[in-house]
């Protein structure tokens, strides 16, 4: 196919037919990205097409190029500004040419960009309209139909609007069956499988995700992570942890794989590595892409709370709450309530934690998410049996340290290097160095020797020897 497209490009150029050459270049760009995951080569073909169309009268190729460039910007870099600008360009071309496929592609691209930014009502309204047009026969081009429906279901998964996703998946399946149209193969099928996982339909999810894997293996092997990472999440929920760990590792650096690895790390009590991977993921996710940040923020709040850093946990939970209120879907509001409960418990506000967990249980139940509802219900049962413990104010600079930092400073008092710290605590050297830097900043001391001396002095006062088990 690539050889044929390149030959067509050359023949069009030989004949001086710039629009035909641009058409071949547009689809070469699309295929290099979609089938081979070669974004630099794809971008080169898009730039070639734009140059060829520079002096051409307005034609459908202008619209398809703008759409592909917008999709590329959104998928490669979460660049919603460029995506919306290209969507507007597609819409102008569609209006000039009275072209319905381009009209709805423009709406689909703009809708996904708006959802990514957190403008959920506006974005989903556009995508719902596109879904109706695609399944009611207004769109003719099968690529346009598939792209529109994939964007719609992907947006539903992204904002955790699983009720909407279920409605559209059913509608898309009926349309595909009626029109003998192979919708749902590959990435879109993986998104649908994810919805089934969350609704607790694990057997159906297994079938969908295995079918997605087979489809991706045939056409887009570089994108196998789209199904593998979701199978990994299914395995985690099934308790098949070793399989989940392997699938997540094989799917890195997919964002959902990072989330999966961090989740397993927290289950194992390895807070340092979870904090490092979640921090890197959030740093790589632009702030305007609010719906991409939600899952990482939920785990980050939990990780900081486990580490004893209540203020950082609160900041993560507050950002998640702002996103949840903007998106306003029940599952995301429930996830924010879970994070708020974690922060409340870490602050010894057991009544507040129970209140937030009650909200989470109710919202998860009403969303039809049994796994999440049961997890929240277990936490609520545990807390109902917990005695309230009032927070203790700091009595020394060492009380500013998190639980993990107390472990680190105890080892500093033994004279361990960053590498030795990493080996002893089973964390990376980078994470060990970050902990030491945080300790120095919190204690206001210039170097690790001074921090170790402070820890040793505290241990001596408590009669605990030179390797302090510092007061908590």
ChimeraX attribute file (.defattr): number of C-alpha atoms within 10 A of each C-alpha:
attribute: neighborCount
match mode: 1-to-1
recipient: residues
	/A:1	8
	/A:2	11
	/A:3	9
	/A:4	10
	/A:5	17
	/A:6	15
	/A:7	13
	/A:8	17
	/A:9	20
	/A:10	15
	/A:11	14
	/A:12	18
	/A:13	16
	/A:14	11
	/A:15	10
	/A:16	11
	/A:17	13
	/A:18	20
	/A:19	22
	/A:20	21
	/A:21	24
	/A:22	26
	/A:23	23
	/A:24	23
	/A:25	26
	/A:26	27
	/A:27	20
	/A:28	25
	/A:29	26
	/A:30	25
	/A:31	20
	/A:32	18
	/A:33	20
	/A:34	17
	/A:35	14
	/A:36	16
	/A:37	16
	/A:38	15
	/A:39	17
	/A:40	12
	/A:41	17
	/A:42	25
	/A:43	21
	/A:44	15
	/A:45	21
	/A:46	25
	/A:47	18
	/A:48	16
	/A:49	26
	/A:50	18
	/A:51	13
	/A:52	19
	/A:53	21
	/A:54	12
	/A:55	10
	/A:56	12
	/A:57	9
	/A:58	14
	/A:59	14
	/A:60	18
	/A:61	21
	/A:62	24
	/A:63	27
	/A:64	23
	/A:65	26
	/A:66	24
	/A:67	27
	/A:68	23
	/A:69	23
	/A:70	28
	/A:71	27
	/A:72	23
	/A:73	19
	/A:74	21
	/A:75	13
	/A:76	11
	/A:77	13
	/A:78	22
	/A:79	20
	/A:80	25
	/A:81	17
	/A:82	18
	/A:83	28
	/A:84	24
	/A:85	16
	/A:86	24
	/A:87	30
	/A:88	21
	/A:89	19
	/A:90	28
	/A:91	25
	/A:92	17
	/A:93	23
	/A:94	24
	/A:95	12
	/A:96	11
	/A:97	15
	/A:98	12
	/A:99	15
	/A:100	17
	/A:101	24
	/A:102	25
	/A:103	22
	/A:104	27
	/A:105	27
	/A:106	30
	/A:107	24
	/A:108	31
	/A:109	30
	/A:110	29
	/A:111	30
	/A:112	30
	/A:113	29
	/A:114	24
	/A:115	27
	/A:116	24
	/A:117	24
	/A:118	23
	/A:119	17
	/A:120	23
	/A:121	15
	/A:122	14
	/A:123	23
	/A:124	23
	/A:125	15
	/A:126	22
	/A:127	28
	/A:128	20
	/A:129	15
	/A:130	27
	/A:131	23
	/A:132	16
	/A:133	17
	/A:134	25
	/A:135	21
	/A:136	10
	/A:137	11
	/A:138	14
	/A:139	22
	/A:140	11
	/A:141	12
	/A:142	14
	/A:143	11
	/A:144	18
	/A:145	23
	/A:146	19
	/A:147	17
	/A:148	27
	/A:149	25
	/A:150	23
	/A:151	21
	/A:152	29
	/A:153	27
	/A:154	19
	/A:155	26
	/A:156	25
	/A:157	19
	/A:158	19
	/A:159	25
	/A:160	22
	/A:161	21
	/A:162	25
	/A:163	16
	/A:164	16
	/A:165	21
	/A:166	17
	/A:167	11
	/A:168	21
	/A:169	21
	/A:170	11
	/A:171	14
	/A:172	23
	/A:173	16
	/A:174	14
	/A:175	18
	/A:176	15
	/A:177	11
	/A:178	10
	/A:179	11
	/A:180	9
	/A:181	15
	/A:182	12
	/A:183	20
	/A:184	22
	/A:185	17
	/A:186	26
	/A:187	22
	/A:188	23
	/A:189	26
	/A:190	29
	/A:191	27
	/A:192	25
	/A:193	27
	/A:194	26
	/A:195	26
	/A:196	23
	/A:197	24
	/A:198	22
	/A:199	19
	/A:200	17
	/A:201	15
	/A:202	18
	/A:203	10
	/A:204	12
	/A:205	24
	/A:206	19
	/A:207	12
	/A:208	25
	/A:209	28
	/A:210	18
	/A:211	19
	/A:212	25
	/A:213	25
	/A:214	17
	/A:215	19
	/A:216	23
	/A:217	14
	/A:218	9
	/A:219	15
	/A:220	19
	/A:221	16
	/A:222	15
	/A:223	20
	/A:224	21
	/A:225	24
	/A:226	24
	/A:227	28
	/A:228	24
	/A:229	30
	/A:230	27
	/A:231	26
	/A:232	28
	/A:233	27
	/A:234	25
	/A:235	19
	/A:236	19
	/A:237	16
	/A:238	11
	/A:239	11
	/A:240	13
	/A:241	16
	/A:242	12
	/A:243	16
	/A:244	26
	/A:245	21
	/A:246	14
	/A:247	23
	/A:248	29
	/A:249	18
	/A:250	16
	/A:251	23
	/A:252	16
	/A:253	12
	/A:254	17
	/A:255	21
	/A:256	21
	/A:257	25
	/A:258	21
	/A:259	25
	/A:260	26
	/A:261	25
	/A:262	26
	/A:263	23
	/A:264	17
	/A:265	18
	/A:266	19
	/A:267	10
	/A:268	9
	/A:269	14
	/A:270	20
	/A:271	22
	/A:272	25
	/A:273	21
	/A:274	27
	/A:275	23
	/A:276	17
	/A:277	18
	/A:278	24
	/A:279	15
	/A:280	12
	/A:281	21
	/A:282	18
	/A:283	11
	/A:284	13
	/A:285	17
	/A:286	16
	/A:287	13
	/A:288	16
	/A:289	19
	/A:290	22
	/A:291	25
	/A:292	22
	/A:293	24
	/A:294	25
	/A:295	19
	/A:296	24
	/A:297	27
	/A:298	26
	/A:299	24
	/A:300	31
	/A:301	30
	/A:302	30
	/A:303	28
	/A:304	27
	/A:305	25
	/A:306	21
	/A:307	23
	/A:308	21
	/A:309	22
	/A:310	22
	/A:311	15
	/A:312	18
	/A:313	27
	/A:314	23
	/A:315	16
	/A:316	24
	/A:317	28
	/A:318	19
	/A:319	17
	/A:320	28
	/A:321	24
	/A:322	15
	/A:323	21
	/A:324	24
	/A:325	14
	/A:326	18
	/A:327	22
	/A:328	18
	/A:329	18
	/A:330	23
	/A:331	24
	/A:332	28
	/A:333	24
	/A:334	27
	/A:335	28
	/A:336	30
	/A:337	27
	/A:338	28
	/A:339	29
	/A:340	28
	/A:341	29
	/A:342	31
	/A:343	30
	/A:344	22
	/A:345	19
	/A:346	23
	/A:347	21
	/A:348	17
	/A:349	17
	/A:350	22
	/A:351	15
	/A:352	17
	/A:353	25
	/A:354	22
	/A:355	15
	/A:356	22
	/A:357	29
	/A:358	19
	/A:359	19
	/A:360	30
	/A:361	26
	/A:362	15
	/A:363	22
	/A:364	24
	/A:365	18
	/A:366	13
	/A:367	22
	/A:368	16
	/A:369	21
	/A:370	17
	/A:371	16
	/A:372	23
	/A:373	21
	/A:374	14
	/A:375	15
	/A:376	25
	/A:377	18
	/A:378	14
	/A:379	18
	/A:380	21
	/A:381	12
	/A:382	11
	/A:383	17
	/A:384	14
	/A:385	8
	/A:386	10
	/A:387	9
	/A:388	13
	/A:389	11
	/A:390	10
	/A:391	10
	/A:392	10
	/A:393	8
	/A:394	10
	/A:395	8
	/A:396	9
	/A:397	12
	/A:398	21
	/A:399	17
	/A:400	17
	/A:401	21
	/A:402	21
	/A:403	18
	/A:404	18
	/A:405	21
	/A:406	24
	/A:407	17
	/A:408	24
	/A:409	30
	/A:410	21
	/A:411	23
	/A:412	25
	/A:413	22
	/A:414	13
	/A:415	15
	/A:416	15
	/A:417	15
	/A:418	21
	/A:419	14
	/A:420	15
	/A:421	24
	/A:422	18
	/A:423	13
	/A:424	12
	/A:425	15
	/A:426	13
	/A:427	18
	/A:428	17
	/A:429	16
	/A:430	14
	/A:431	19
	/A:432	24
	/A:433	17
	/A:434	14
	/A:435	22
	/A:436	20
	/A:437	14
	/A:438	15
	/A:439	23
	/A:440	17
	/A:441	12
	/A:442	14
	/A:443	17
	/A:444	12
	/A:445	13
	/A:446	11
	/A:447	13
	/A:448	18
	/A:449	14
	/A:450	16
	/A:451	22
	/A:452	22
	/A:453	15
	/A:454	18
	/A:455	24
	/A:456	23
	/A:457	17
	/A:458	20
	/A:459	20
	/A:460	14
	/A:461	9
	/A:462	13
	/A:463	10
	/A:464	14
	/A:465	13
	/A:466	18
	/A:467	18
	/A:468	24
	/A:469	17
	/A:470	18
	/A:471	11
	/A:472	11
